[in-house]
């Protein structure tokens, strides 16, 4: 090997290393930039009131206190609101997965009259703004006696056309031969749905579950219409009540934001593999 060739290879490796270092530095800088608001929120939640309202900014406060968290947990209904939100988000997500997957299975694997009409109605419902349905939905929920009930928030969330459409697109691409082979082995339609279609569809079900849970966790408009007493409030409604109850308490507001986002952060840590898999799936399917 000539000296010129060796020098050329060292130059290429040096350039590649420089680019790699530059990319990593850039990515870490962007990550730190995204973390600044959260670090400031944590810092402000740990400051005493006199330091929090001081005109001198302190990212690292000279004095730490847990008074804001203690006051929130002992003097408000925030834990009840967290529990209510968890019940709404979890129940709605599970029901959406069950109901929407059954509808999508019936549209793609069973033959019955009116399938194309139902699919057209489901796709057409995307064009109807949610606000148009507020009055008829509230009338229906009121007639069922579900005003100020968590089930009054959950039931309308179950009828989700987006979930049906996503699952319909995925189920349609599963080869028919799977179902035909299963029928030759004596499988019923429900067994084909539960033992073949659902296991194959794990990536799209994971993606839909994550999307539905976060959507229902942050839902505000419908709960503010249905829920009419503080004990039944979800977190987004409760945080608004805290803002109106406490006059200029930035530390307490930031502490409530930390408590509100903590369950989603824990969920991310527990399901990060599934979330990455779902994002990769969405990226490959468009």
C-alpha positions in Angstrom: 0.0 0.0 0.0 1.5 3.3 -1.0 1.8 6.2 1.4 -0.5 8.4 -0.7 -3.3 5.7 -0.5 -2.9 5.4 3.3 -2.9 9.2 3.7 -6.1 9.3 1.6 -7.9 6.7 3.8 -6.8 8.5 7.0 -8.2 11.7 5.5 -11.6 10.0 4.7 -11.8 8.5 8.2 -10.9 11.9 9.7 -13.6 13.6 7.7 -16.2 11.0 8.6 -15.3 11.3 12.3 -15.6 15.0 12.2 -19.0 14.8 10.6 -20.1 12.3 13.1 -19.0 14.5 16.0 -20.6 17.5 14.4 -23.9 15.6 14.0 -23.9 14.4 17.6 -23.1 17.9 19.0 -25.9 19.4 16.9 -28.4 16.7 18.1 -27.4 17.1 21.7 -27.7 20.9 21.4 -31.2 20.6 20.0 -32.2 18.1 22.7 -31.0 20.5 25.4 -32.9 23.3 23.7 -36.1 21.3 23.9 -35.5 20.5 27.5 -35.0 24.1 28.6 -38.8 24.8 29.1 -39.2 21.6 31.2 -36.1 22.4 33.3 -37.5 25.9 33.9 -40.9 24.4 34.8 -39.3 22.0 37.4 -37.1 24.8 38.7 -40.0 27.2 39.2 -42.1 24.5 40.9 -39.4 24.1 43.5 -39.0 27.8 44.3 -40.5 29.6 47.3 -43.2 32.1 46.3 -41.0 35.2 47.0 -38.2 33.8 44.7 -40.7 32.7 42.1 -42.1 36.2 41.6 -38.7 37.9 41.9 -37.6 40.0 38.9 -34.2 38.2 39.0 -34.4 34.9 37.1 -32.9 31.8 38.7 -32.7 28.6 36.7 -31.1 27.0 39.8 -33.0 28.5 42.7 -31.0 29.5 45.8 -33.6 27.8 48.0 -35.7 24.7 47.3 -39.1 23.9 48.7 -41.8 21.3 48.2 -44.5 23.6 49.5 -46.2 23.9 46.1 -46.5 20.2 45.8 -47.7 19.8 49.4 -50.3 22.4 48.9 -51.6 20.9 45.7 -51.8 17.4 47.0 -53.4 18.3 50.3 -55.5 21.4 49.4 -56.9 20.5 45.9 -58.6 17.6 44.1 -55.7 17.1 41.7 -55.2 13.4 42.6 -58.9 12.8 42.0 -58.5 14.5 38.6 -55.5 12.4 37.7 -57.5 9.3 38.6 -60.5 10.4 36.6 -58.3 11.2 33.6 -56.6 7.9 33.8 -59.9 6.1 33.9 -61.2 8.0 30.9 -58.1 7.6 28.8 -57.6 3.9 29.6 -61.2 2.9 29.2 -61.7 4.8 26.0 -58.5 3.5 24.5 -59.4 -0.2 25.2 -62.9 0.2 23.9 -61.7 2.0 20.7 -59.3 -0.9 20.0 -62.0 -3.5 20.5 -64.8 -1.8 18.7 -62.8 -0.3 15.8 -60.9 -3.6 15.2 -64.2 -5.5 15.1 -65.8 -3.0 12.6 -62.7 -3.1 10.4 -62.6 -6.9 10.5 -66.3 -7.1 9.5 -65.6 -4.6 6.6 -62.6 -6.5 5.2 -63.2 -10.2 6.0 -67.0 -10.7 6.1 -69.6 -10.3 3.4 -72.8 -8.5 4.3 -75.0 -5.9 2.5 -74.3 -2.3 3.0 -70.6 -2.5 3.7 -69.6 0.1 1.1 -72.3 2.5 2.4 -71.1 2.1 6.0 -67.5 2.7 4.9 -68.5 5.8 2.9 -70.3 7.2 6.0 -67.3 6.5 8.2 -64.9 8.3 5.8 -67.5 11.1 5.3 -67.6 11.7 9.0 -64.1 13.1 8.8 -65.6 16.1 7.0 -67.9 17.0 9.9 -66.4 19.3 12.6 -66.7 18.0 16.1 -68.3 21.2 17.3 -71.4 20.4 15.0 -72.0 17.3 17.1 -71.8 19.0 20.5 -75.5 19.7 20.9 -76.9 16.3 19.7 -74.2 14.5 21.7 -75.0 16.4 24.9 -78.7 15.7 24.3 -78.1 12.0 23.9 -75.8 11.8 27.0 -78.3 13.8 29.0 -81.1 11.5 28.0 -79.0 8.6 29.2 -78.4 10.3 32.6 -74.7 10.5 32.1 -74.1 14.2 32.7 -71.3 14.7 35.2 -70.4 11.0 34.7 -67.1 9.7 33.3 -69.0 7.4 31.1 -70.6 10.4 29.5 -67.0 11.4 28.4 -66.0 7.9 27.4 -68.9 6.7 25.3 -68.6 9.4 22.5 -64.9 8.8 22.3 -65.4 5.1 21.4 -67.1 6.0 18.1 -63.8 7.0 16.5 -63.8 6.8 12.6 -60.0 7.4 12.5 -59.4 4.1 14.2 -61.7 2.2 11.9 -60.1 3.8 8.8 -56.5 3.0 9.9 -57.4 -0.6 10.8 -59.5 -1.1 7.6 -56.4 0.0 5.5 -54.2 -2.5 7.4 -56.6 -5.4 7.5 -57.2 -5.1 3.8 -53.6 -5.7 3.0 -53.4 -9.0 5.0 -53.6 -11.8 2.5 -56.9 -13.6 2.3 -55.1 -17.0 2.2 -54.5 -16.7 6.0 -58.2 -16.7 6.7 -58.9 -19.4 4.1 -56.3 -21.7 5.7 -57.7 -21.1 9.1 -61.2 -21.9 8.0 -59.9 -25.2 6.6 -58.6 -25.9 10.1 -62.0 -25.3 11.5 -61.5 -21.7 12.8 -64.6 -19.6 13.3 -64.7 -15.9 12.3 -64.1 -14.8 15.8 -61.1 -17.2 16.1 -59.7 -15.8 12.9 -60.1 -12.3 14.2 -58.6 -12.9 17.7 -55.9 -15.5 16.9 -54.7 -14.4 13.4 -55.7 -10.9 12.5 -55.0 -9.2 15.9 -51.5 -10.7 16.5 -50.5 -9.7 12.9 -51.8 -6.2 13.5 -49.8 -5.5 16.7 -47.8 -2.5 15.2 -50.9 -0.6 14.0 -52.8 -1.4 17.2 -49.9 -0.1 19.3 -49.8 3.1 17.3 -53.6 3.6 17.5 -53.5 2.9 21.3 -50.8 5.4 22.0 -52.5 8.1 19.9 -55.9 7.4 21.5 -54.5 7.5 25.1 -52.7 10.8 24.6 -55.7 12.3 22.8 -58.2 11.3 25.5 -55.7 12.4 28.2 -55.6 15.9 26.8 -59.3 16.1 25.8 -60.8 19.4 27.0 -63.8 20.6 24.9 -66.2 17.6 25.4 -65.4 17.1 29.2 -66.0 20.8 29.8 -69.5 20.4 28.3 -70.4 17.1 30.1 -68.7 17.3 33.5 -70.4 19.8 35.8 -68.9 19.2 39.3 -65.3 19.5 40.4 -65.1 15.9 41.8 -65.7 14.5 38.3 -63.3 16.8 36.5 -60.4 15.6 34.4 -57.0 17.1 34.6 -57.3 19.7 31.8 -60.4 21.1 33.5 -58.9 21.0 36.9 -55.8 22.9 35.9 -58.1 25.7 34.6 -59.9 25.7 38.0 -56.5 26.0 39.8 -55.5 29.0 37.6 -58.8 30.8 38.4 -58.6 29.9 42.2 -55.0 30.9 42.9 -53.9 34.4 42.1 -50.5 34.6 40.5 -48.8 31.5 42.0 -46.3 30.5 39.2 -44.7 27.9 41.4 -48.0 26.2 42.1 -49.0 26.3 38.5 -45.8 24.8 37.4 -46.1 22.1 40.0 -49.6 21.2 38.7 -48.1 21.0 35.2 -45.4 18.6 36.5 -48.1 16.4 38.1 -50.3 16.5 35.0 -47.5 15.4 32.7 -45.8 12.9 35.0 -48.2 9.9 34.1 -47.6 10.4 30.4 -43.8 10.5 31.1 -44.0 7.2 33.1 -46.1 5.7 30.3 -43.4 6.7 27.8 -40.7 5.0 29.9 -42.7 1.8 30.2 -43.8 1.7 26.5 -40.8 3.3 24.7 -40.1 0.2 22.7 -43.7 0.0 21.5 -43.7 3.7 20.8 -40.5 3.5 18.7 -41.9 0.4 16.9 -45.2 2.3 16.2 -43.3 5.4 14.8 -41.2 3.1 12.6 -44.3 1.4 11.4 -46.0 4.8 10.6 -42.8 5.9 8.8 -42.6 2.8 6.6 -46.4 2.8 5.7 -46.7 6.6 5.3 
